Amino acid sequence: MEWTEIIMKVPSAQLEQAADMAQMAVDGGIYVEDYSHLEEEAREIAHIDLIDEELLAKDREHGLVHLYISPEENPKEALAFLRERCAGEGIDCEFSVESCAEEDWINNWKQYFHPIPVGEKLLIRPTWEEAYDPQGRTVLHLEPGLAFGTGTHETTRLCLELLEKYLKPGMSLLDVGCGSGILSVAGLLLGAEKAVGVDIDALAVKTAGENAQTNGVEEKFQGICGNLTDQVAGKYELVVANIVADIIILLTKDITRYLNPDSIYLMSGIIDTRVQEVRDALEPRFTILEERQEKGWFALAAKQKS
């Protein structure tokens, strides 16, 4: 069984931030290469003045973060997660993949992605799985492509659980950072009247539209390529944002422009070390209705204060 190595190349000043982001994507350890202070560290830590020529030739302006991912952990999902989260955090990151060809693991990981029951009503079914038992659940047929959102990551599952609980038939849904469109499509299948999915990545918006079509809800779905709510108009009964803490905090500043008094605001993708900052950002205008957590990830449901 061949593992995949993902290498993130980032400016040295952002290396610690990128390493923190990488740690969110894997259960195991990561390996960081940082040569930005090579001479100083050689003298102070190793107590040597003579440094190997190969080390001296290393890039001092950038660092590397190495992650190692088994096929069961879904390398494609990890890479999509990292790309989306780094873009959201403003980390200038280049990605490379080693150990096996990208076109191979894009397909090879599929053997480990099987239909997944989520919450009480949904079953996420990969489109290549022909034989499956719906188990009396609403089936969401999904081909994620290279966009984030398969239901295998804790952030997506937690958000789907909250969506299932708080969405009522006939609601309008705004999905900020829609990725594969899994939340938008799930909302429509659960009875939403319409869903608008927004993503800064044009490929993600295209994938979301294709998944809406696969599930027969394309007439109720609108995909928008844009930064957060820049291109959004109108008000919505339910807003979901499965992104990162910094972007949720930023979004929260003016999200009330898109909410009715009784609207519900769902947030996910929040690592445990940042959840208090999100709570603090919500406190002036929102009441937190519920929090859920899994493996260090938090999802919150909130409503405007009267």
Buried (B, 14 or more C-beta within 10 A) or exposed (E): EEBBBBBBBBBBEBBBBBBBBBBBBBEEEBEBBBBBEBEEEBEEEEEEEEEEEEEEEBEBEBBBBBBBBBBEBBBBBBBBBBBBBBBBBEBEBEEEBEBBEBEEBBEBBBEEBEBBEBBEBBBBBBEEEEEEEEEEBBBBBBBBBBBBBBBBBBBBBBBBBBBBBBBEEEBBBBBBBBBBBBBBBBBBBBEBEBBBBBBBBEEBBBBBBBBBBBBEBBEBBBBBBBEBBEEBEEBBBBBBBBBBBBBBBBBBEEBBEBBEEEBBBBBBBBBEEBBEBBBEBBEEBBEBBEBBBEEEBBBBBBBBEE
